[in-house]
Amino acid sequence: MKKKAKALVLLSGGLDSRLALLMMKEQLGRENVEAVHFILPFGEGCCSDKFCVFNFTQKQGVKLHIVDCTKGRLLSEYIRIVRHPRFGRGTALNPCIDCHIFLLKKAKILARKIKADIIVTGEVIGERPMSQRRDTLYLIEKEAGLKGKLLRPLSAKLLPPTEAEKKGIIDREKLEGIAGRQRKRQIELANHFGITYPNPAGGCLLCYPDFCKKVSPVLKTRKTITGFDIALFKFGRHFEDGNIVLGKDEKENKMLEELSKRHKKGILIIPEEPGPTALIRSKRYEQKAKELIQRYSKHTITKFITVSYREGKGMD
């Protein structure tokens, strides 16, 4: 080994990315490894839990960077690739290839800032049908401007050597040659490193057709998608292209109220008798919302309370 370089590891929180980080730590030392976790608008499960990854990196003595893509400019950029993915979608609205390119481009900017020599992911050839095929892996690193510079230690022996391996910065013999969806070798490595790990989580919500039924009409009808919209997608019954959202139970009713109050958006229609609360985006949906509340109530609703935390007037 000629010299110790610095590696930036993309850490989703799942087992594969944890192993990638530990393999880099083993070769480079913890002082030469940093991690980045992206909070994505449609991420779910452990892989979207910043506290989970924080606890892991803290235990490993590795610095963690959090990049929040759920608001501001990064959210706008992300929604743009969801609307118009250059490389197509999976079985639903999931723009897997474009998403990976997006993340790697952001990681590349951070790597430059922290003077990291290597960008590392936990990707495994053939583990995912769209974004982790061999040809797709090559495409992603090329489009991200990382050809020859992106290390995938779990499948490295099945891929051409990276610049770091050629220069002797990384010992290729200590890397793995894993392919496919079997987890046997990953579990062996987890035991070797003495770590516990979360069960595989739900992953990207854009892979689920029922969820996409809520998202698709809003993408088509609303020019700007905000954090408020993202939060609304994740619960409730949606009607009128997302302009009416009903809580499914008492917990969701409270969530609607808290969301409206926090973001100062929407108008709440609350029945005085037990029943679902409705959030509407404009007064034009008030009567329809009341009809829907009645439809999904076990009791006859006679009175409603209207609450608005909105700033200004008109559509949100």
C-alpha positions as CSV (number, residue, x, y, z in Angstrom):
1,M,0.0,0.0,0.0
2,K,1.5,3.3,-1.1
3,K,-0.4,5.8,1.0
4,K,-3.5,6.3,3.1
5,A,-6.3,8.0,1.1
6,K,-9.6,9.3,2.3
7,A,-12.8,7.6,1.4
8,L,-16.4,9.0,1.4
9,V,-18.9,6.2,1.8
10,L,-22.6,6.6,0.8
11,L,-24.4,5.2,3.8
12,S,-28.0,4.3,3.4
13,G,-28.3,2.5,6.7
14,G,-28.8,-1.0,5.3
15,L,-26.3,-3.9,5.7
16,D,-24.5,-3.5,2.4
17,S,-23.5,0.1,2.9
18,R,-22.5,-0.6,6.5
19,L,-20.2,-3.4,5.3
20,A,-18.7,-1.1,2.6
21,L,-17.9,1.4,5.3
22,L,-16.3,-1.2,7.6
23,M,-14.2,-2.6,4.7
24,M,-12.8,0.9,4.0
25,K,-12.2,1.5,7.7
26,E,-10.3,-1.8,7.9
27,Q,-8.0,-0.8,5.0
28,L,-7.7,3.0,5.6
29,G,-8.3,3.5,9.3
30,R,-11.3,5.3,10.7
31,E,-9.6,8.7,10.5
32,N,-9.6,8.3,6.7
33,V,-13.2,7.3,6.3
34,E,-16.2,9.6,6.3
35,A,-19.8,8.8,5.5
36,V,-22.7,10.7,3.9
37,H,-26.4,9.9,4.4
38,F,-29.0,11.3,2.1
39,I,-32.5,12.0,3.5
40,L,-34.7,11.4,0.5
41,P,-38.3,12.6,0.0
42,F,-39.7,9.1,-0.7
43,G,-37.3,7.0,1.5
44,E,-38.8,4.7,4.1
45,G,-37.7,2.4,6.8
46,C,-34.2,2.2,8.5
47,C,-32.6,3.5,5.3
48,S,-34.3,6.9,5.9
49,D,-33.5,7.1,9.6
50,K,-30.7,9.6,10.3
51,F,-30.6,8.6,13.9
52,C,-30.0,4.9,13.0
53,V,-27.0,5.8,10.7
54,F,-25.7,8.4,13.2
55,N,-25.6,5.8,16.0
56,F,-23.7,3.4,13.7
57,T,-21.1,5.9,12.5
58,Q,-20.7,7.2,16.1
59,K,-20.0,3.7,17.3
60,Q,-17.5,3.3,14.4
61,G,-15.8,6.6,15.1
62,V,-16.5,7.8,11.6
63,K,-17.7,11.4,10.7
64,L,-21.2,11.5,9.3
65,H,-22.5,14.1,6.8
66,I,-26.3,14.5,6.5
67,V,-27.7,15.8,3.2
68,D,-31.4,16.7,3.4
69,C,-33.1,16.4,0.1
70,T,-36.6,17.0,1.4
71,K,-36.6,20.8,1.2
72,G,-35.4,23.7,-0.8
73,R,-33.2,23.5,-3.9
74,L,-32.4,19.8,-3.4
75,L,-36.1,18.9,-3.2
76,S,-36.8,20.8,-6.4
77,E,-33.9,19.0,-8.2
78,Y,-35.1,15.6,-6.9
79,I,-38.7,16.2,-8.0
80,R,-37.4,17.2,-11.4
81,I,-35.9,13.8,-11.9
82,V,-39.1,12.1,-10.6
83,R,-41.1,14.0,-13.2
84,H,-38.7,13.6,-16.1
85,P,-36.2,10.7,-15.6
86,R,-33.6,10.5,-18.4
87,F,-33.1,6.8,-18.0
88,G,-36.7,5.7,-17.4
89,R,-38.5,4.3,-14.5
90,G,-38.9,0.9,-12.8
91,T,-42.3,-0.8,-12.3
92,A,-43.9,2.3,-10.9
93,L,-42.7,6.0,-10.6
94,N,-39.3,5.0,-9.3
95,P,-36.5,6.7,-11.3
96,C,-33.8,4.4,-9.9
97,I,-30.9,5.1,-12.3
98,D,-31.5,8.9,-12.3
99,C,-31.7,8.8,-8.5
100,H,-28.4,7.0,-8.2
101,I,-26.7,9.5,-10.5
102,F,-28.2,12.4,-8.5
103,L,-26.8,11.0,-5.3
104,L,-23.4,10.4,-6.7
105,K,-23.1,13.8,-8.2
106,K,-23.9,15.3,-4.7
107,A,-21.4,13.0,-3.1
108,K,-18.8,14.0,-5.6
109,I,-19.3,17.7,-4.6
110,L,-18.9,16.7,-0.9
111,A,-15.9,14.5,-1.6
112,R,-14.2,17.5,-3.3
113,K,-15.0,19.6,-0.3
114,I,-13.6,17.2,2.3
115,K,-10.7,16.2,0.0
116,A,-11.7,12.6,-0.3
117,D,-9.9,10.5,-2.9
118,I,-12.5,7.7,-3.2
119,I,-16.2,7.5,-3.3
120,V,-17.6,4.2,-2.1
121,T,-21.1,2.6,-2.2
122,G,-22.5,-0.7,-1.0
123,E,-23.9,-1.7,-4.4
124,V,-24.0,-5.4,-5.3
125,I,-24.1,-6.6,-8.9
126,G,-27.5,-8.1,-9.7
127,E,-29.1,-7.3,-6.3
128,R,-31.6,-4.9,-7.7
129,P,-33.1,-5.5,-11.2
130,M,-32.9,-1.9,-12.5
131,S,-30.1,0.1,-10.9
132,Q,-27.6,-2.7,-10.1
133,R,-27.2,-4.6,-13.4
134,R,-23.6,-4.6,-14.6
135,D,-24.3,-2.4,-17.6
136,T,-26.3,0.0,-15.4
137,L,-23.5,0.3,-12.8
138,Y,-21.1,1.4,-15.6
139,L,-23.7,3.9,-16.9
140,I,-24.3,5.4,-13.5
141,E,-20.6,6.0,-12.8
142,K,-20.1,7.5,-16.2
143,E,-23.0,9.8,-16.0
144,A,-21.9,10.9,-12.5
145,G,-18.5,11.8,-13.8
146,L,-16.9,9.0,-11.6
147,K,-15.6,6.6,-14.2
148,G,-12.8,4.5,-12.6
149,K,-13.2,6.5,-9.3
150,L,-16.3,4.8,-7.8
151,L,-15.4,1.8,-5.6
152,R,-18.0,-0.9,-4.9
153,P,-16.1,-3.1,-2.4
154,L,-18.8,-5.8,-2.1
155,S,-18.6,-6.6,-5.9
156,A,-15.2,-5.2,-6.7
157,K,-13.6,-8.4,-7.9
158,L,-16.3,-8.8,-10.5
159,L,-15.7,-5.3,-11.8
160,P,-12.7,-3.6,-13.5
161,P,-10.1,-2.3,-11.0
162,T,-10.7,1.3,-10.0
163,E,-7.9,3.9,-10.0
164,A,-7.5,3.5,-6.2
165,E,-6.9,-0.2,-6.7
166,K,-4.5,0.3,-9.6
167,K,-2.4,2.8,-7.5
168,G,-2.3,0.4,-4.6
169,I,-4.3,2.7,-2.4
170,I,-6.8,0.0,-1.9
171,D,-5.9,-3.7,-1.7
172,R,-8.1,-5.5,-4.2
173,E,-7.4,-8.8,-2.6
174,K,-9.3,-7.7,0.5
175,L,-12.4,-6.8,-1.5
176,E,-15.3,-9.1,-2.3
177,G,-16.9,-10.6,-5.4
178,I,-20.5,-10.8,-4.4
179,A,-23.3,-10.9,-6.9
180,G,-27.1,-11.6,-6.8
181,R,-29.7,-11.3,-4.1
182,Q,-28.4,-14.0,-1.8
183,R,-27.3,-12.5,1.5
184,K,-25.1,-15.4,2.8
185,R,-21.7,-13.7,2.3
186,Q,-23.0,-10.3,3.7
187,I,-24.2,-12.1,6.8
188,E,-20.8,-13.8,7.2
189,L,-19.1,-10.4,6.9
190,A,-21.4,-8.9,9.4
191,N,-20.5,-11.7,11.9
192,H,-16.8,-11.1,11.0
193,F,-17.1,-7.4,11.9
194,G,-19.3,-8.1,14.9
195,I,-22.1,-5.8,13.9
196,T,-25.9,-6.0,14.2
197,Y,-27.9,-4.6,11.4
198,P,-31.5,-3.7,10.6
199,N,-33.9,-6.0,8.6
200,P,-34.4,-4.9,5.0
201,A,-36.9,-2.1,5.1
202,G,-39.6,-1.0,2.6
203,G,-37.2,1.1,0.5
204,C,-38.4,3.7,-1.9
205,L,-42.1,4.5,-1.8
206,L,-42.1,5.3,-5.5
207,C,-41.9,1.5,-6.1
208,Y,-45.4,1.0,-4.7
209,P,-48.3,1.5,-7.2
210,D,-50.8,2.4,-4.4
211,F,-48.6,5.2,-3.2
212,C,-47.9,6.4,-6.7
213,K,-51.7,6.8,-7.2
214,K,-51.5,9.6,-4.7
215,V,-48.3,11.2,-6.1
216,S,-49.0,11.0,-9.9
217,P,-51.9,13.4,-10.2
218,V,-50.2,16.0,-8.0
219,L,-47.1,15.8,-10.1
220,K,-49.3,16.5,-13.2
221,T,-51.3,19.3,-11.7
222,R,-49.0,21.2,-9.3
223,K,-46.0,23.2,-10.6
224,T,-44.2,23.1,-7.3
225,I,-44.0,20.2,-4.9
226,T,-43.1,21.1,-1.3
227,G,-42.3,19.3,1.9
228,F,-45.9,19.7,2.9
229,D,-47.0,17.7,-0.2
230,I,-44.4,15.0,0.5
231,A,-45.7,14.6,4.1
232,L,-49.3,14.4,2.9
233,F,-48.5,11.7,0.4
234,K,-47.5,9.3,3.2
235,F,-50.9,8.9,4.9
236,G,-54.6,9.5,4.5
237,R,-57.2,8.9,1.8
238,H,-56.7,11.2,-1.2
239,F,-59.4,12.6,-3.5
240,E,-59.7,15.2,-6.2
241,D,-56.0,15.0,-7.3
242,G,-54.8,15.3,-3.8
243,N,-56.9,18.5,-3.1
244,I,-58.8,16.6,-0.4
245,V,-57.1,14.3,2.2
246,L,-59.1,12.5,4.9
247,G,-57.6,10.9,8.0
248,K,-58.1,7.2,8.3
249,D,-58.2,7.2,12.1
250,E,-57.8,9.4,15.1
251,K,-54.0,9.3,14.8
252,E,-54.1,10.5,11.2
253,N,-56.7,13.2,12.1
254,K,-54.1,14.6,14.5
255,M,-51.4,14.3,12.0
256,L,-53.4,16.4,9.5
257,E,-54.0,19.1,12.1
258,E,-50.4,19.2,13.1
259,L,-49.2,19.3,9.5
260,S,-51.5,22.1,8.6
261,K,-50.5,24.1,11.6
262,R,-46.8,23.6,11.2
263,H,-46.7,24.4,7.5
264,K,-49.6,27.0,7.6
265,K,-51.2,25.4,4.7
266,G,-54.6,23.9,3.9
267,I,-58.0,24.3,5.4
268,L,-59.2,21.7,8.0
269,I,-62.8,20.5,8.0
270,I,-63.4,18.8,11.4
271,P,-66.7,17.1,12.2
272,E,-68.1,17.7,15.7
273,E,-69.2,14.1,15.9
274,P,-66.6,11.2,15.6
275,G,-65.3,10.9,12.1
276,P,-62.4,11.7,9.7
277,T,-60.9,15.1,9.6
278,A,-60.4,16.5,6.1
279,L,-57.7,18.8,4.8
280,I,-58.5,20.8,1.7
281,R,-56.3,23.0,-0.4
282,S,-59.0,25.5,-1.3
283,K,-62.6,26.5,-0.2
284,R,-63.9,25.2,-3.5
285,Y,-63.5,21.6,-2.1
286,E,-65.3,22.3,1.1
287,Q,-68.7,20.8,0.2
288,K,-67.1,17.7,-1.4
289,A,-64.9,17.2,1.7
290,K,-68.0,17.3,3.9
291,E,-69.7,14.7,1.7
292,L,-66.6,12.4,1.9
293,I,-66.4,12.9,5.7
294,Q,-70.0,11.7,5.9
295,R,-69.3,8.7,3.6
296,Y,-66.4,7.5,5.8
297,S,-68.1,8.1,9.1
298,K,-70.0,5.6,11.2
299,H,-72.4,8.3,12.5
300,T,-74.5,11.0,10.9
301,I,-72.5,14.2,10.9
302,T,-74.6,17.4,11.5
303,K,-72.0,20.0,12.3
304,F,-68.4,20.8,11.1
305,I,-65.7,23.2,12.3
306,T,-63.5,24.9,9.7
307,V,-60.0,25.8,10.8
308,S,-57.3,27.5,8.7
309,Y,-53.7,28.3,9.7
310,R,-52.9,29.6,6.2
311,E,-50.9,32.7,5.5
312,G,-52.6,34.8,2.9
313,K,-55.5,33.7,0.6
314,G,-56.1,31.5,-2.3
315,M,-54.7,28.2,-3.3
316,D,-51.6,26.8,-1.4
